[in-house]
Amino acid sequence: MKPTILLGTALIPDTRTELKLYSHDGEFSIKIPGRGELMNTRVHGSEIALAELACERMAEKQTPRVLVGGLGMGFTLAAALKSAGPTAEVVVAELVPEVVEWNRTLMGEASGHPLSDPRSKVHVGDVAELIRSEKGGFDAIMLDVDNGPEAMIRRENNWLYTIAGLEAARRALRPGGVLAVWSAGPDQMFKARLHHAGFKVEEKIVRPNRSGKGSRHYIWVGTSRVTSRASSGV
């Protein structure tokens, strides 16, 4: 039996939670002690679907600019680069510096080394910083942060999924822009908050395994709709 090898560890900022990167038989996984596996390079269909669903609904742009919240193992970034086209700029925000380094070195081959693509730009820090500061800065925003709307690891992530955070995301989008949000499970209250924040919402159920197997993950795709609240800039 081939051994499982610990390749690196990292603390998530503002928490006492540790990430551990392992390799086993050519595959990689990131785990949290006591909580199990967070992600792996074997199964990543829903991460790819997040980018594909957002980009296919994005208004046609000559030079689209896209924000990916959460680098993970690079699969959403790679899919966004593939789907957004040759003139796109894809900004990826990753809170944990070591995760960026692992993608550049140890495990980047699994997703095709998307950080080496000149169209990708890395922001090491909280994606909320970019959402707050770049009004009208993006044609699409894709969020795969924490566990989804029910943030379990870092309480600061909760803001992203509040009405205030969603309204900030809407303001960060250009006309015709799209917000896509990944979740490990269903959340009808979050879907209602998206509506309240000024989005027309589609809910998609996707599988981690591209063959259609595995647990159900959820992706909400929101496009701006014109309402008095949405146009007020609240």
ZADO-568281 format. One record per atom (N, C-alpha, C): residue in three letters; x, y, z. Coordinates in steps of 0.02 Angstrom, whole numbers. Example, Ala and Ser with C-alpha at 12.3 -4.5 7.8 and 13.67 -1.06 7.14 Angstrom:
{atom ALA,{660,-284,390}} {atom ALA,{615,-225,390}} {atom ALA,{660,-165,390}} {atom SER,{642,-112,354}} {atom SER,{684,-53,357}} {atom SER,{645,2,394}} 
//
This chain:
{atom MET,{42,-60,0}} {atom MET,{0,0,0}} {atom MET,{44,62,0}} {atom LYS,{28,108,-45}} {atom LYS,{68,169,-48}} {atom LYS,{52,215,10}} {atom PRO,{103,248,38}} {atom PRO,{92,289,98}} {atom PRO,{59,356,82}} {atom THR,{26,383,132}} {atom THR,{0,452,128}} {atom THR,{52,497,159}} {atom ILE,{72,549,122}} {atom ILE,{128,592,143}} {atom ILE,{102,662,158}} {atom LEU,{120,688,216}} {atom LEU,{104,757,234}} {atom LEU,{155,803,201}} {atom LEU,{130,849,159}} {atom LEU,{174,893,121}} {atom LEU,{180,963,151}} {atom GLY,{129,985,187}} {atom GLY,{131,1052,213}} {atom GLY,{73,1067,258}} {atom THR,{81,1118,300}} {atom THR,{28,1140,345}} {atom THR,{22,1216,341}} {atom ALA,{-38,1242,358}} {atom ALA,{-49,1314,357}} {atom ALA,{-107,1331,403}} {atom LEU,{-101,1388,437}} {atom LEU,{-156,1412,478}} {atom LEU,{-200,1459,437}} {atom ILE,{-265,1451,444}} {atom ILE,{-311,1498,412}} {atom ILE,{-310,1563,452}} {atom PRO,{-298,1620,420}} {atom PRO,{-295,1683,457}} {atom PRO,{-358,1696,499}} {atom ASP,{-347,1726,558}} {atom ASP,{-400,1743,604}} {atom ASP,{-433,1683,637}} {atom THR,{-402,1624,631}} {atom THR,{-430,1564,661}} {atom THR,{-372,1524,692}} {atom ARG,{-392,1471,727}} {atom ARG,{-343,1422,750}} {atom ARG,{-347,1358,709}} {atom THR,{-379,1363,652}} {atom THR,{-390,1305,609}} {atom THR,{-331,1294,564}} {atom GLU,{-308,1232,562}} {atom GLU,{-249,1215,522}} {atom GLU,{-269,1174,461}} {atom LEU,{-240,1193,404}} {atom LEU,{-247,1153,344}} {atom LEU,{-187,1108,336}} {atom LYS,{-198,1047,312}} {atom LYS,{-143,1001,299}} {atom LYS,{-149,974,229}} {atom LEU,{-94,980,191}} {atom LEU,{-91,955,123}} {atom LEU,{-58,887,122}} {atom TYR,{-93,838,93}} {atom TYR,{-67,770,88}} {atom TYR,{-63,748,15}} {atom SER,{-18,702,2}} {atom SER,{-16,667,-62}} {atom SER,{-22,593,-51}} {atom HIS,{-56,559,-98}} {atom HIS,{-62,486,-95}} {atom HIS,{-72,460,-165}} {atom ASP,{-26,420,-187}} {atom ASP,{-31,386,-252}} {atom ASP,{-45,436,-309}} {atom GLY,{-10,492,-309}} {atom GLY,{-16,540,-362}} {atom GLY,{-73,590,-355}} {atom GLU,{-115,582,-304}} {atom GLU,{-170,628,-291}} {atom GLU,{-154,671,-230}} {atom PHE,{-189,728,-225}} {atom PHE,{-178,774,-170}} {atom PHE,{-244,787,-134}} {atom SER,{-239,800,-69}} {atom SER,{-298,818,-30}} {atom SER,{-279,869,22}} {atom ILE,{-327,912,40}} {atom ILE,{-318,959,95}} {atom ILE,{-369,941,148}} {atom LYS,{-344,932,210}} {atom LYS,{-387,910,265}} {atom LYS,{-381,959,323}} {atom ILE,{-433,959,364}} {atom ILE,{-433,996,427}} {atom ILE,{-437,944,483}} {atom PRO,{-388,942,527}} {atom PRO,{-389,892,581}} {atom PRO,{-454,896,620}} {atom GLY,{-485,838,629}} {atom GLY,{-547,834,666}} {atom GLY,{-609,846,624}} {atom ARG,{-600,871,562}} {atom ARG,{-658,885,519}} {atom ARG,{-655,847,453}} {atom GLY,{-600,814,441}} {atom GLY,{-595,773,381}} {atom GLY,{-570,811,321}} {atom GLU,{-585,781,263}} {atom GLU,{-559,808,200}} {atom GLU,{-599,868,177}} {atom LEU,{-563,921,159}} {atom LEU,{-595,982,134}} {atom LEU,{-601,981,59}} {atom MET,{-550,956,24}} {atom MET,{-551,953,-49}} {atom MET,{-497,904,-72}} {atom ASN,{-503,881,-135}} {atom ASN,{-452,837,-162}} {atom ASN,{-449,846,-238}} {atom THR,{-397,819,-268}} {atom THR,{-388,825,-340}} {atom THR,{-422,769,-378}} {atom ARG,{-454,722,-344}} {atom ARG,{-489,668,-378}} {atom ARG,{-557,690,-403}} {atom VAL,{-593,728,-362}} {atom VAL,{-662,744,-376}} {atom VAL,{-672,820,-371}} {atom HIS,{-688,851,-427}} {atom HIS,{-692,924,-428}} {atom HIS,{-743,950,-478}} {atom GLY,{-792,908,-493}} {atom GLY,{-841,928,-544}} {atom GLY,{-881,990,-526}} {atom SER,{-899,997,-462}} {atom SER,{-940,1055,-444}} {atom SER,{-899,1120,-445}} {atom GLU,{-834,1115,-431}} {atom GLU,{-791,1175,-436}} {atom GLU,{-787,1199,-509}} {atom ILE,{-783,1152,-555}} {atom ILE,{-782,1170,-626}} {atom ILE,{-849,1199,-647}} {atom ALA,{-903,1167,-623}} {atom ALA,{-970,1191,-641}} {atom ALA,{-983,1262,-617}} {atom LEU,{-954,1281,-561}} {atom LEU,{-962,1349,-536}} {atom LEU,{-940,1400,-587}} {atom ALA,{-882,1389,-618}} {atom ALA,{-856,1435,-668}} {atom ALA,{-896,1431,-733}} {atom GLU,{-912,1370,-753}} {atom GLU,{-948,1362,-816}} {atom GLU,{-1017,1394,-814}} {atom LEU,{-1053,1385,-759}} {atom LEU,{-1120,1414,-753}} {atom LEU,{-1118,1490,-753}} {atom ALA,{-1067,1518,-720}} {atom ALA,{-1061,1591,-718}} {atom ALA,{-1043,1619,-787}} {atom CYS,{-994,1589,-818}} {atom CYS,{-969,1617,-881}} {atom CYS,{-1019,1610,-938}} {atom GLU,{-1058,1556,-939}} {atom GLU,{-1105,1548,-994}} {atom GLU,{-1164,1596,-988}} {atom ARG,{-1175,1625,-929}} {atom ARG,{-1228,1674,-920}} {atom ARG,{-1202,1746,-921}} {atom MET,{-1137,1753,-924}} {atom MET,{-1106,1819,-925}} {atom MET,{-1119,1853,-992}} {atom ALA,{-1140,1916,-990}} {atom ALA,{-1151,1953,-1052}} {atom ALA,{-1086,1952,-1093}} {atom GLU,{-1093,1947,-1159}} {atom GLU,{-1034,1944,-1201}} {atom GLU,{-993,2009,-1195}} {atom LYS,{-930,1999,-1179}} {atom LYS,{-885,2056,-1170}} {atom LYS,{-822,2044,-1211}} {atom GLN,{-794,2098,-1236}} {atom GLN,{-731,2093,-1273}} {atom GLN,{-673,2075,-1226}} {atom THR,{-673,2106,-1168}} {atom THR,{-619,2094,-1119}} {atom THR,{-650,2084,-1050}} {atom PRO,{-680,2025,-1038}} {atom PRO,{-713,2014,-974}} {atom PRO,{-664,2012,-916}} {atom ARG,{-687,2034,-859}} {atom ARG,{-647,2031,-797}} {atom ARG,{-688,1993,-745}} {atom VAL,{-656,1942,-718}} {atom VAL,{-690,1894,-676}} {atom VAL,{-654,1889,-609}} {atom LEU,{-693,1880,-555}} {atom LEU,{-665,1870,-489}} {atom LEU,{-684,1801,-463}} {atom VAL,{-634,1763,-442}} {atom VAL,{-644,1698,-411}} {atom VAL,{-626,1704,-337}} {atom GLY,{-674,1692,-294}} {atom GLY,{-662,1694,-222}} {atom GLY,{-646,1625,-196}} {atom GLY,{-583,1612,-182}} {atom GLY,{-561,1547,-158}} {atom GLY,{-523,1509,-211}} {atom LEU,{-457,1502,-203}} {atom LEU,{-416,1466,-252}} {atom LEU,{-425,1391,-245}} {atom GLY,{-426,1367,-183}} {atom GLY,{-432,1295,-173}} {atom GLY,{-376,1258,-209}} {atom MET,{-394,1210,-250}} {atom MET,{-345,1171,-288}} {atom MET,{-341,1194,-361}} {atom GLY,{-371,1251,-375}} {atom GLY,{-361,1283,-440}} {atom GLY,{-411,1265,-494}} {atom PHE,{-459,1221,-480}} {atom PHE,{-502,1197,-533}} {atom PHE,{-553,1250,-556}} {atom THR,{-580,1290,-511}} {atom THR,{-625,1343,-531}} {atom THR,{-588,1396,-571}} {atom LEU,{-528,1414,-549}} {atom LEU,{-488,1462,-587}} {atom LEU,{-473,1436,-657}} {atom ALA,{-453,1373,-662}} {atom ALA,{-438,1344,-728}} {atom ALA,{-499,1345,-773}} {atom ALA,{-557,1327,-746}} {atom ALA,{-618,1326,-786}} {atom ALA,{-639,1396,-806}} {atom ALA,{-628,1445,-762}} {atom ALA,{-645,1514,-779}} {atom ALA,{-601,1540,-836}} {atom LEU,{-537,1524,-833}} {atom LEU,{-491,1544,-887}} {atom LEU,{-512,1512,-953}} {atom LYS,{-533,1450,-951}} {atom LYS,{-554,1415,-1011}} {atom LYS,{-619,1444,-1039}} {atom SER,{-666,1460,-994}} {atom SER,{-732,1482,-1016}} {atom SER,{-736,1556,-1034}} {atom ALA,{-695,1597,-1001}} {atom ALA,{-702,1670,-1009}} {atom ALA,{-668,1696,-1073}} {atom GLY,{-624,1657,-1103}} {atom GLY,{-597,1676,-1167}} {atom GLY,{-526,1704,-1164}} {atom PRO,{-495,1713,-1223}} {atom PRO,{-424,1730,-1226}} {atom PRO,{-408,1801,-1204}} {atom THR,{-457,1845,-1201}} {atom THR,{-443,1915,-1182}} {atom THR,{-465,1930,-1111}} {atom ALA,{-484,1879,-1073}} {atom ALA,{-510,1889,-1005}} {atom ALA,{-454,1903,-956}} {atom GLU,{-472,1935,-902}} {atom GLU,{-430,1939,-842}} {atom GLU,{-467,1906,-786}} {atom VAL,{-436,1857,-754}} {atom VAL,{-468,1820,-700}} {atom VAL,{-428,1832,-636}} {atom VAL,{-459,1867,-589}} {atom VAL,{-428,1882,-525}} {atom VAL,{-451,1829,-475}} {atom VAL,{-404,1797,-441}} {atom VAL,{-421,1748,-390}} {atom VAL,{-397,1773,-323}} {atom ALA,{-443,1773,-275}} {atom ALA,{-427,1795,-207}} {atom ALA,{-421,1733,-162}} {atom GLU,{-365,1726,-130}} {atom GLU,{-353,1669,-84}} {atom GLU,{-326,1696,-19}} {atom LEU,{-359,1678,35}} {atom LEU,{-342,1704,101}} {atom LEU,{-277,1674,129}} {atom VAL,{-263,1611,112}} {atom VAL,{-207,1576,143}} {atom VAL,{-147,1576,95}} {atom PRO,{-93,1612,112}} {atom PRO,{-36,1616,66}} {atom PRO,{-7,1548,46}} {atom GLU,{-7,1502,94}} {atom GLU,{22,1436,79}} {atom GLU,{-17,1399,25}} {atom VAL,{-83,1411,22}} {atom VAL,{-123,1378,-30}} {atom VAL,{-101,1402,-99}} {atom VAL,{-85,1467,-104}} {atom VAL,{-59,1493,-168}} {atom VAL,{6,1460,-185}} {atom GLU,{50,1453,-136}} {atom GLU,{115,1422,-148}} {atom GLU,{108,1349,-166}} {atom TRP,{62,1313,-134}} {atom TRP,{52,1242,-151}} {atom TRP,{28,1235,-223}} {atom ASN,{-15,1281,-245}} {atom ASN,{-38,1279,-314}} {atom ASN,{18,1295,-363}} {atom ARG,{64,1337,-344}} {atom ARG,{120,1354,-389}} {atom ARG,{171,1298,-393}} {atom THR,{175,1258,-341}} {atom THR,{230,1209,-338}} {atom THR,{205,1137,-334}} {atom LEU,{177,1118,-277}} {atom LEU,{166,1047,-263}} {atom LEU,{109,1016,-303}} {atom MET,{52,1050,-310}} {atom MET,{-7,1017,-338}} {atom MET,{-36,1052,-399}} {atom GLY,{0,1100,-426}} {atom GLY,{-27,1139,-482}} {atom GLY,{-40,1100,-545}} {atom GLU,{-3,1046,-555}} {atom GLU,{-11,1007,-617}} {atom GLU,{-81,977,-623}} {atom ALA,{-112,961,-566}} {atom ALA,{-178,928,-567}} {atom ALA,{-231,971,-602}} {atom SER,{-227,1037,-594}} {atom SER,{-276,1082,-625}} {atom SER,{-248,1116,-687}} {atom GLY,{-188,1097,-708}} {atom GLY,{-159,1126,-768}} {atom GLY,{-120,1190,-757}} {atom HIS,{-97,1202,-696}} {atom HIS,{-57,1261,-679}} {atom HIS,{-91,1326,-701}} {atom PRO,{-153,1340,-679}} {atom PRO,{-187,1401,-700}} {atom PRO,{-153,1465,-675}} {atom LEU,{-116,1462,-621}} {atom LEU,{-82,1522,-597}} {atom LEU,{-26,1544,-644}} {atom SER,{-4,1499,-687}} {atom SER,{48,1517,-736}} {atom SER,{19,1551,-798}} {atom ASP,{-47,1551,-804}} {atom ASP,{-79,1584,-861}} {atom ASP,{-74,1659,-852}} {atom PRO,{-50,1696,-901}} {atom PRO,{-41,1769,-893}} {atom PRO,{-107,1806,-882}} {atom ARG,{-163,1774,-897}} {atom ARG,{-228,1807,-885}} {atom ARG,{-250,1804,-812}} {atom SER,{-216,1764,-771}} {atom SER,{-235,1758,-701}} {atom SER,{-195,1806,-658}} {atom LYS,{-229,1836,-609}} {atom LYS,{-199,1882,-561}} {atom LYS,{-218,1859,-491}} {atom VAL,{-170,1858,-445}} {atom VAL,{-182,1832,-378}} {atom VAL,{-186,1889,-328}} {atom HIS,{-238,1888,-287}} {atom HIS,{-244,1933,-229}} {atom HIS,{-240,1890,-167}} {atom VAL,{-186,1896,-130}} {atom VAL,{-179,1857,-68}} {atom VAL,{-212,1897,-12}} {atom GLY,{-272,1876,6}} {atom GLY,{-311,1912,55}} {atom GLY,{-384,1893,49}} {atom ASP,{-426,1927,86}} {atom ASP,{-497,1913,89}} {atom ASP,{-531,1938,25}} {atom VAL,{-571,1895,-6}} {atom VAL,{-608,1916,-66}} {atom VAL,{-656,1973,-51}} {atom ALA,{-678,1978,12}} {atom ALA,{-722,2033,31}} {atom ALA,{-689,2101,21}} {atom GLU,{-623,2105,27}} {atom GLU,{-588,2168,16}} {atom GLU,{-598,2192,-56}} {atom LEU,{-594,2147,-103}} {atom LEU,{-603,2166,-174}} {atom LEU,{-676,2182,-189}} {atom ILE,{-722,2144,-159}} {atom ILE,{-793,2157,-171}} {atom ILE,{-812,2226,-145}} {atom ARG,{-785,2245,-88}} {atom ARG,{-801,2311,-59}} {atom ARG,{-770,2368,-99}} {atom SER,{-710,2357,-125}} {atom SER,{-671,2412,-153}} {atom SER,{-679,2422,-228}} {atom GLU,{-701,2371,-264}} {atom GLU,{-703,2376,-337}} {atom GLU,{-775,2379,-362}} {atom LYS,{-806,2435,-356}} {atom LYS,{-874,2443,-380}} {atom LYS,{-874,2443,-457}} {atom GLY,{-917,2402,-485}} {atom GLY,{-919,2397,-558}} {atom GLY,{-855,2368,-587}} {atom GLY,{-820,2327,-549}} {atom GLY,{-755,2303,-571}} {atom GLY,{-755,2237,-608}} {atom PHE,{-811,2199,-604}} {atom PHE,{-810,2131,-630}} {atom PHE,{-872,2115,-671}} {atom ASP,{-863,2072,-720}} {atom ASP,{-919,2046,-759}} {atom ASP,{-948,1983,-727}} {atom ALA,{-909,1948,-687}} {atom ALA,{-934,1890,-651}} {atom ALA,{-895,1882,-586}} {atom ILE,{-930,1860,-534}} {atom ILE,{-899,1843,-470}} {atom ILE,{-919,1772,-452}} {atom MET,{-870,1731,-436}} {atom MET,{-883,1661,-417}} {atom MET,{-856,1651,-347}} {atom LEU,{-900,1630,-301}} {atom LEU,{-880,1622,-232}} {atom LEU,{-882,1548,-212}} {atom ASP,{-826,1523,-191}} {atom ASP,{-820,1457,-161}} {atom ASP,{-779,1466,-98}} {atom VAL,{-812,1493,-47}} {atom VAL,{-777,1514,14}} {atom VAL,{-807,1477,73}} {atom ASP,{-763,1447,114}} {atom ASP,{-785,1410,172}} {atom ASP,{-829,1352,150}} {atom ASN,{-886,1342,184}} {atom ASN,{-931,1287,167}} {atom ASN,{-991,1311,127}} {atom GLY,{-989,1374,106}} {atom GLY,{-1048,1404,74}} {atom GLY,{-1082,1451,124}} {atom PRO,{-1146,1465,115}} {atom PRO,{-1181,1514,158}} {atom PRO,{-1179,1498,232}} {atom GLU,{-1172,1433,249}} {atom GLU,{-1164,1415,319}} {atom GLU,{-1090,1409,335}} {atom ALA,{-1057,1467,341}} {atom ALA,{-984,1467,352}} {atom ALA,{-968,1431,417}} {atom MET,{-922,1384,413}} {atom MET,{-907,1342,471}} {atom MET,{-837,1353,499}} {atom ILE,{-793,1382,459}} {atom ILE,{-723,1384,478}} {atom ILE,{-701,1453,502}} {atom ARG,{-723,1504,468}} {atom ARG,{-700,1572,483}} {atom ARG,{-760,1618,486}} {atom ARG,{-775,1646,545}} {atom ARG,{-837,1683,553}} {atom ARG,{-840,1746,511}} {atom GLU,{-781,1773,493}} {atom GLU,{-781,1833,450}} {atom GLU,{-811,1818,381}} {atom ASN,{-812,1755,361}} {atom ASN,{-841,1737,296}} {atom ASN,{-916,1746,295}} {atom ASN,{-948,1748,354}} {atom ASN,{-1020,1754,356}} {atom ASN,{-1045,1816,319}} {atom TRP,{-1006,1870,322}} {atom TRP,{-1028,1933,291}} {atom TRP,{-1042,1925,217}} {atom LEU,{-1003,1884,183}} {atom LEU,{-1012,1875,111}} {atom LEU,{-1083,1852,94}} {atom TYR,{-1114,1815,140}} {atom TYR,{-1178,1784,126}} {atom TYR,{-1237,1820,158}} {atom THR,{-1223,1878,189}} {atom THR,{-1277,1920,215}} {atom THR,{-1305,1963,159}} {atom ILE,{-1362,1995,172}} {atom ILE,{-1390,2041,123}} {atom ILE,{-1340,2097,107}} {atom ALA,{-1306,2123,159}} {atom ALA,{-1257,2176,147}} {atom ALA,{-1201,2152,102}} {atom GLY,{-1176,2091,114}} {atom GLY,{-1123,2065,73}} {atom GLY,{-1145,2052,2}} {atom LEU,{-1205,2027,-7}} {atom LEU,{-1232,2014,-73}} {atom LEU,{-1245,2078,-112}} {atom GLU,{-1269,2129,-77}} {atom GLU,{-1279,2194,-109}} {atom GLU,{-1212,2224,-131}} {atom ALA,{-1161,2214,-89}} {atom ALA,{-1094,2238,-108}} {atom ALA,{-1069,2201,-170}} {atom ALA,{-1083,2135,-174}} {atom ALA,{-1064,2097,-233}} {atom ALA,{-1101,2122,-295}} {atom ARG,{-1164,2139,-287}} {atom ARG,{-1202,2165,-344}} {atom ARG,{-1172,2231,-368}} {atom ARG,{-1152,2274,-322}} {atom ARG,{-1121,2337,-341}} {atom ARG,{-1053,2328,-373}} {atom ALA,{-1019,2272,-356}} {atom ALA,{-954,2258,-385}} {atom ALA,{-959,2231,-456}} {atom LEU,{-1020,2215,-478}} {atom LEU,{-1031,2189,-545}} {atom LEU,{-1046,2244,-595}} {atom ARG,{-1024,2234,-656}} {atom ARG,{-1041,2278,-711}} {atom ARG,{-1111,2259,-737}} {atom PRO,{-1142,2302,-778}} {atom PRO,{-1208,2285,-806}} {atom PRO,{-1205,2218,-843}} {atom GLY,{-1256,2176,-829}} {atom GLY,{-1257,2109,-859}} {atom GLY,{-1214,2059,-822}} {atom GLY,{-1185,2079,-765}} {atom GLY,{-1141,2035,-728}} {atom GLY,{-1177,1980,-691}} {atom VAL,{-1138,1931,-668}} {atom VAL,{-1164,1870,-639}} {atom VAL,{-1128,1855,-573}} {atom LEU,{-1166,1836,-522}} {atom LEU,{-1138,1811,-460}} {atom LEU,{-1156,1737,-454}} {atom ALA,{-1106,1694,-446}} {atom ALA,{-1117,1622,-437}} {atom ALA,{-1087,1601,-370}} {atom VAL,{-1126,1564,-331}} {atom VAL,{-1106,1546,-263}} {atom VAL,{-1111,1471,-254}} {atom TRP,{-1057,1440,-231}} {atom TRP,{-1054,1367,-218}} {atom TRP,{-1073,1353,-146}} {atom SER,{-1105,1296,-135}} {atom SER,{-1122,1275,-67}} {atom SER,{-1121,1200,-62}} {atom ALA,{-1102,1175,-4}} {atom ALA,{-1101,1103,8}} {atom ALA,{-1171,1075,18}} {atom GLY,{-1221,1119,30}} {atom GLY,{-1289,1095,41}} {atom GLY,{-1340,1147,25}} {atom PRO,{-1405,1130,29}} {atom PRO,{-1459,1176,12}} {atom PRO,{-1467,1231,65}} {atom ASP,{-1497,1286,45}} {atom ASP,{-1507,1341,92}} {atom ASP,{-1560,1388,62}} {atom GLN,{-1623,1376,80}} {atom GLN,{-1677,1417,53}} {atom GLN,{-1675,1488,79}} {atom MET,{-1651,1498,140}} {atom MET,{-1645,1565,167}} {atom MET,{-1594,1606,128}} {atom PHE,{-1540,1574,107}} {atom PHE,{-1490,1610,68}} {atom PHE,{-1518,1628,0}} {atom LYS,{-1555,1583,-31}} {atom LYS,{-1586,1597,-95}} {atom LYS,{-1632,1658,-89}} {atom ALA,{-1669,1663,-34}} {atom ALA,{-1712,1721,-22}} {atom ALA,{-1671,1785,-13}} {atom ARG,{-1614,1779,20}} {atom ARG,{-1571,1838,29}} {atom ARG,{-1545,1863,-38}} {atom LEU,{-1528,1817,-83}} {atom LEU,{-1506,1837,-150}} {atom LEU,{-1560,1877,-185}} {atom HIS,{-1622,1855,-181}} {atom HIS,{-1677,1892,-211}} {atom HIS,{-1683,1961,-179}} {atom HIS,{-1679,1963,-113}} {atom HIS,{-1685,2026,-77}} {atom HIS,{-1630,2075,-95}} {atom ALA,{-1571,2048,-110}} {atom ALA,{-1514,2091,-127}} {atom ALA,{-1514,2115,-199}} {atom GLY,{-1565,2095,-238}} {atom GLY,{-1572,2122,-306}} {atom GLY,{-1551,2075,-362}} {atom PHE,{-1553,2009,-348}} {atom PHE,{-1533,1960,-399}} {atom PHE,{-1593,1918,-421}} {atom LYS,{-1594,1902,-485}} {atom LYS,{-1637,1849,-511}} {atom LYS,{-1596,1785,-506}} {atom VAL,{-1624,1733,-474}} {atom VAL,{-1584,1677,-451}} {atom VAL,{-1604,1612,-486}} {atom GLU,{-1554,1574,-507}} {atom GLU,{-1562,1505,-529}} {atom GLU,{-1525,1461,-479}} {atom GLU,{-1557,1406,-460}} {atom GLU,{-1525,1358,-415}} {atom GLU,{-1508,1295,-455}} {atom LYS,{-1446,1275,-452}} {atom LYS,{-1423,1216,-488}} {atom LYS,{-1395,1165,-439}} {atom ILE,{-1414,1103,-447}} {atom ILE,{-1386,1048,-408}} {atom ILE,{-1334,1013,-452}} {atom VAL,{-1273,1008,-426}} {atom VAL,{-1218,979,-464}} {atom VAL,{-1185,924,-422}} {atom ARG,{-1149,882,-456}} {atom ARG,{-1114,827,-423}} {atom ARG,{-1038,840,-424}} {atom PRO,{-1004,822,-370}} {atom PRO,{-931,829,-370}} {atom PRO,{-898,788,-425}} {atom ASN,{-926,730,-439}} {atom ASN,{-899,686,-490}} {atom ASN,{-932,702,-556}} {atom ARG,{-893,716,-608}} {atom ARG,{-921,735,-673}} {atom ARG,{-963,680,-704}} {atom SER,{-957,619,-679}} {atom SER,{-999,564,-704}} {atom SER,{-1069,566,-675}} {atom GLY,{-1082,613,-629}} {atom GLY,{-1148,618,-599}} {atom GLY,{-1154,582,-533}} {atom LYS,{-1098,556,-507}} {atom LYS,{-1099,520,-444}} {atom LYS,{-1077,567,-388}} {atom GLY,{-1088,544,-326}} {atom GLY,{-1066,582,-269}} {atom GLY,{-1121,622,-237}} {atom SER,{-1104,658,-184}} {atom SER,{-1152,698,-147}} {atom SER,{-1176,757,-190}} {atom ARG,{-1230,789,-168}} {atom ARG,{-1258,846,-204}} {atom ARG,{-1228,910,-178}} {atom HIS,{-1203,950,-223}} {atom HIS,{-1181,1018,-207}} {atom HIS,{-1229,1067,-242}} {atom TYR,{-1232,1127,-216}} {atom TYR,{-1278,1177,-242}} {atom TYR,{-1241,1238,-267}} {atom ILE,{-1264,1264,-323}} {atom ILE,{-1237,1326,-350}} {atom ILE,{-1295,1372,-365}} {atom TRP,{-1292,1433,-338}} {atom TRP,{-1342,1484,-354}} {atom TRP,{-1310,1533,-403}} {atom VAL,{-1345,1546,-457}} {atom VAL,{-1321,1593,-508}} {atom VAL,{-1369,1653,-508}} {atom GLY,{-1342,1711,-490}} {atom GLY,{-1383,1771,-485}} {atom GLY,{-1364,1822,-538}} {atom THR,{-1415,1849,-571}} {atom THR,{-1405,1906,-617}} {atom THR,{-1444,1964,-590}} {atom SER,{-1417,2024,-598}} {atom SER,{-1448,2083,-570}} {atom SER,{-1517,2094,-601}} {atom ARG,{-1565,2112,-560}} {atom ARG,{-1631,2131,-585}} {atom ARG,{-1645,2202,-562}} {atom VAL,{-1684,2237,-599}} {atom VAL,{-1697,2308,-584}} {atom VAL,{-1755,2312,-535}} {atom THR,{-1740,2333,-475}} {atom THR,{-1792,2347,-425}} {atom THR,{-1774,2413,-392}} {atom SER,{-1821,2441,-356}} {atom SER,{-1806,2504,-322}} {atom SER,{-1750,2495,-271}} {atom ARG,{-1748,2436,-238}} {atom ARG,{-1694,2423,-189}} {atom ARG,{-1628,2413,-224}} {atom ALA,{-1629,2375,-279}} {atom ALA,{-1567,2360,-314}} {atom ALA,{-1538,2422,-345}} {atom SER,{-1578,2469,-366}} {atom SER,{-1552,2529,-398}} {atom SER,{-1536,2584,-350}} {atom SER,{-1550,2572,-285}} {atom SER,{-1540,2625,-236}} {atom SER,{-1468,2629,-212}} {atom GLY,{-1429,2575,-224}} {atom GLY,{-1359,2574,-201}} {atom GLY,{-1353,2558,-127}} {atom VAL,{-1408,2532,-96}} {atom VAL,{-1406,2515,-25}} {atom VAL,{-1358,2458,-13}} 
//
